[in-house]
Amino acid sequence: MTVVRRLLPDDAEEYRSLRLEALHRHPEAFGSSHAEESTRPLSSFAERIAGGYIAGGFVDGQLDATAGLLVPIQAKSRHKGLLWGVYVRGNRRGSGLADAVMTALLAHAVEHVEQIHLSVAATNKRAIGLYERLGFEAYGMEPRALKVDGIYIDELLMVKFMDR
């Protein structure tokens, strides 16, 4: 059975485990690193959950997917959300779980922001396809956005206007 819901601080242990898996398996996809986050205490993951919005996709009770929305506190930029931390466990890819988690996040976002921005590795065609299906549009490229083990990663910049 699949359940998609907002993560709660009680989900911190499962969230930490999935987040560290994501950072370890796909370092090119995230601005943070496994080395940086693996040293953080469990309480910091609970605080991250409590301080924002993270949608979680659970299959048979196990957290298998996440997507976060960050809304700035500054008045002039509160209309823009930032999509971050999107990850689906490998054995769940292609199952529709990513769409379900993103649909939940977008349903939350439409009540809080006018647009959502994201950056994605320019080589990650599968993720780009998901975002395009959900209405995100490319608006630029950030060359050398990340440097992972001496290799530069260009990121495609995308936006979704919630009123379209």
FENQUI-V15322 format. One line per field, one symbol per residue. psi: psi as a letter, one per 30 degrees, with the letter a starting at -180 (. if undefined). burial: 1 if it has 9 or more other C-alpha atoms within 8 Angstrom, else 0. A space follows every 10 residues. Layout:
# FENQUI-V15322
psi: ???
burial: ???
This chain:
# FENQUI-V15322
psi: kkkklkklff geeeeeeeee eeeefifffk flleeefffk leeeeeeeef gajjkkjkkh fkjfklklkk jlfkefgffk lkklgkkkke ffkgffeeee eeeeeeeeef fflflkllkk kffieeeeee eeeggkkkfl kjkheljjhf kkjkkkklkk kfg.
burial: 0001001110 1110110111 0111001101 0011001000 0100111011 0111111110 0011111111 1100000111 1111111110 0110001101 1101100011 0011111101 1100000101 1100011000 0101111100 0111111111 1100
